[in-house]
Amino acid sequence: MHSQFTADPSSNDTVERDLTVGDVPDLRPPASGADRAPMFDVIIAGCGPTGAMLAAELRLHDVRVLVLEKETEPKSFVRIVGLHIRSLELMAMRGLLERVLRHGRRRPAGGFFAAIPKPAPEGLDSAHAYMLGVPQPVIERLLEEHAVELGAQVRHGRAVTGFEQDDEGVTVELADGERLRSRYLVGCDGGRSTVRKLLGVGFPGEPSRTETLMGEMEVGLPQEEIAAKVAGIREAPHRFWLRPFGGGVYSVVVPAAGVGDRAEPPTLEDFKQQLRTIAGTDFGVHSPRWLSRFGDATRLAERYRVGRVLLAGDAAHIHPPTGGQGLNLGVQDAFNLGWKLAARIRGWAPETLLDTYQAERRPVAEEVLDNTRAQMELLSAEPGPRAVRRLLTELMDFDEVNRRLIEKITAIGIRYDFGEGPDLLGRRLRDIDVKQGRLYGLLHRGRGLLLDRTERLTVGGWSDRVDHLADHTAALDVPCVLLRPDGHVAWAGDDQQDLDDHLSRWFGEPAG
Ligand SMILES: Cc1cc2nc3c(=O)[nH]c(=O)nc-3n(C[C@H](O)[C@H](O)[C@H](O)COP(=O)(O)OP(=O)(O)OC[C@H]3O[C@@H](n4cnc5c(N)ncnc54)[C@H](O)[C@@H]3O)c2cc1C
């Protein structure tokens, strides 16, 4: 059970509530203001899904964390995003899945690669083999609530505008001139990341070639008439729909006339004009709830870490939303980084552990960028790409092709490079049955886990960081696995000495 704190928005202090354990970290800044001693362990810029997830992961290890969010209010748009299998598994690993499921709609896992309508193959390797459609603001709220329940402090209306780092920490400057001190700073501040720009980290890639208008508005025609008109458009582009959202409101997506200034929101007139161009009618759209535009720029940060400052989520990579992967990728970055940064702060991290964050996650982002590039080509209306799309659609009838593409989109095919070993090494382990219920139920505290069918191995001096479940009934093909806090297999075997070497590699020196 964890200590619970909530941030009091009227002050910079935290208010303590429902305390159940003794070792309560003091999250309050010193009364004298910023001096050279870090007042926080980690400051996170940005409370989007990535920042909120990272804050929660850090709090599992009692790290003093402050999240600074530029906006005072939650996002106004109600974009439905898809949580894919791996993200749903992460939610299950932290006891959040039931909460998230209450707010979403389950859909089949297949049909997301370039919107090619093929069902998922039988027997995907997951106990959570579906997609969940959830409004993005709801995901953000749930993750922020989770972080705050665990004791993270979140301050809204506080933009990071500058920082300086030295050997001991980072001094972070806010828009109102306040200066705060922490040991590490993580930029989770989105695609236009201030932190990344101030770090001087390059963001090479391709600029937007196309833009898409997206919004919610009322429509002046009856639903049947709209459906008939949309169905009557031959050669409709893939980036075009009018879908009823409830209460007379429609979700409208239409290609923009060109590539403009995305800092400027589009107008209702822009939507009308583009609807007329594509459909010959503007459908009488009126009374917009929100209007936005997005592009297909594809970029990857050259580095994810410079000294004590790190990048995660859209701050480190951007790509078109095809396949619905960006939020998933960011939340999974946070899941990879959280325990490593916490280990560094708690003092038990092996020397190179923090470097594995970039080594593991940057290639994953590289691959997502590539698959979105491919998907964008497959969505083109040109005859060549249309022919390739027809061919791929045919090839997806082969189970292995379909499976490979779904494993990419859902991120369950990821295998980190941990060196030589069985195929399981570096992969995530599915939520298998164990004698105490489900495996993921044992990972809520974000600790390592030795799952031991031999029932004779031990975690010895690492028991303060790693749990041990001796269970000869566990549904495993190998005698024993060591799981990292992110559920990836760090070792498989049955030899105690070999296990100890791997415990040192991932969890540092054993306690004396
Ligand atoms: C149309 C569309 C559909 C999409 N659909 C999907 C989908 O189905 N599935 C999916 O996985 N992804 C989807 N995405 C992508 C997804 O929305 C993003 O990848 C995700 O929001 C990234 O999360 P983040 O936390 O890294 O960044 P953001 O969500 O951008 O959050 C960054 C936060 O940082 C704050 N901030 C910025 N600057 C500062 C500063 N200087 N100081 C403090 N705070 C700051 C911002 O206010 C914001 O709250 C879609 C995107 C679009 C455009």
The ligand as a MOL file (V3000), in Angstrom:
LIG
                    3D

  0  0  0     0  0            999 V3000
M  V30 BEGIN CTAB
M  V30 COUNTS 53 58 0 0 0
M  V30 BEGIN ATOM
M  V30 1 C -5.6580 12.7740 -35.2030 0
M  V30 2 C -4.7930 12.0090 -34.2800 0
M  V30 3 C -5.1800 10.7320 -33.8920 0
M  V30 4 C -4.3590 9.9940 -33.0510 0
M  V30 5 N -4.7510 8.7350 -32.6970 0
M  V30 6 C -3.9530 7.9840 -31.9340 0
M  V30 7 C -4.3160 6.6520 -31.5710 0
M  V30 8 O -5.3630 6.1410 -31.9480 0
M  V30 9 N -3.4550 5.9370 -30.7960 0
M  V30 10 C -2.2740 6.4660 -30.3760 0
M  V30 11 O -1.5130 5.7600 -29.7100 0
M  V30 12 N -1.9170 7.7290 -30.6700 0
M  V30 13 C -2.7120 8.4930 -31.4390 0
M  V30 14 N -2.3560 9.7730 -31.7410 0
M  V30 15 C -1.0710 10.3020 -31.2250 0
M  V30 16 C -1.1720 10.7750 -29.7660 0
M  V30 17 O -2.1870 11.7440 -29.6300 0
M  V30 18 C 0.1790 11.3550 -29.3090 0
M  V30 19 O 1.2110 10.4990 -29.7230 0
M  V30 20 C 0.2110 11.4970 -27.7740 0
M  V30 21 O -0.6410 12.5330 -27.3670 0
M  V30 22 C 1.6450 11.7930 -27.2850 0
M  V30 23 O 1.6310 11.9090 -25.8880 0
M  V30 24 P 2.7520 12.7760 -25.1080 0
M  V30 25 O 2.3580 12.7410 -23.6900 0
M  V30 26 O 4.0810 12.2820 -25.5040 0
M  V30 27 O 2.6220 14.2250 -25.7150 0
M  V30 28 P 1.3480 15.2540 -25.6620 0
M  V30 29 O 0.0610 14.4820 -25.6610 0
M  V30 30 O 1.5930 16.1940 -26.7470 0
M  V30 31 O 1.5070 15.9170 -24.2560 0
M  V30 32 C 2.5040 16.8780 -24.0130 0
M  V30 33 C 2.0550 17.7330 -22.8510 0
M  V30 34 O 3.0980 18.6570 -22.5530 0
M  V30 35 C 2.5410 19.9340 -22.3230 0
M  V30 36 N 3.6010 20.9230 -22.5980 0
M  V30 37 C 4.0720 21.3280 -23.7910 0
M  V30 38 N 5.0780 22.1980 -23.6410 0
M  V30 39 C 5.2590 22.3400 -22.3060 0
M  V30 40 C 6.1640 23.1000 -21.5140 0
M  V30 41 N 7.0930 23.8920 -22.0600 0
M  V30 42 N 6.0770 23.0040 -20.1570 0
M  V30 43 C 5.1470 22.2000 -19.5720 0
M  V30 44 N 4.2500 21.4870 -20.2900 0
M  V30 45 C 4.3240 21.5280 -21.6390 0
M  V30 46 C 1.3610 20.0020 -23.2700 0
M  V30 47 O 0.4160 20.9690 -22.8610 0
M  V30 48 C 0.8200 18.5800 -23.1810 0
M  V30 49 O -0.1160 18.4290 -22.1550 0
M  V30 50 C -3.1480 10.5470 -32.5780 0
M  V30 51 C -2.7650 11.8380 -32.9500 0
M  V30 52 C -3.5780 12.5610 -33.8030 0
M  V30 53 C -3.1490 13.9340 -34.2110 0
M  V30 END ATOM
M  V30 BEGIN BOND
M  V30 1 1 1 2
M  V30 2 1 2 3
M  V30 3 2 2 52
M  V30 4 2 3 4
M  V30 5 1 4 5
M  V30 6 1 4 50
M  V30 7 2 5 6
M  V30 8 1 6 7
M  V30 9 1 6 13
M  V30 10 2 7 8
M  V30 11 1 7 9
M  V30 12 1 9 10
M  V30 13 2 10 11
M  V30 14 1 10 12
M  V30 15 2 12 13
M  V30 16 1 13 14
M  V30 17 1 14 15
M  V30 18 1 14 50
M  V30 19 1 15 16
M  V30 20 1 16 17
M  V30 21 1 16 18
M  V30 22 1 18 19
M  V30 23 1 18 20
M  V30 24 1 20 21
M  V30 25 1 20 22
M  V30 26 1 22 23
M  V30 27 1 23 24
M  V30 28 2 24 25
M  V30 29 1 24 26
M  V30 30 1 24 27
M  V30 31 1 27 28
M  V30 32 2 28 29
M  V30 33 1 28 30
M  V30 34 1 28 31
M  V30 35 1 31 32
M  V30 36 1 32 33
M  V30 37 1 33 34
M  V30 38 1 33 48
M  V30 39 1 34 35
M  V30 40 1 35 36
M  V30 41 1 35 46
M  V30 42 1 36 37
M  V30 43 1 36 45
M  V30 44 2 37 38
M  V30 45 1 38 39
M  V30 46 1 39 40
M  V30 47 2 39 45
M  V30 48 1 40 41
M  V30 49 2 40 42
M  V30 50 1 42 43
M  V30 51 2 43 44
M  V30 52 1 44 45
M  V30 53 1 46 47
M  V30 54 1 46 48
M  V30 55 1 48 49
M  V30 56 2 50 51
M  V30 57 1 51 52
M  V30 58 1 52 53
M  V30 END BOND
M  V30 END CTAB
M  END
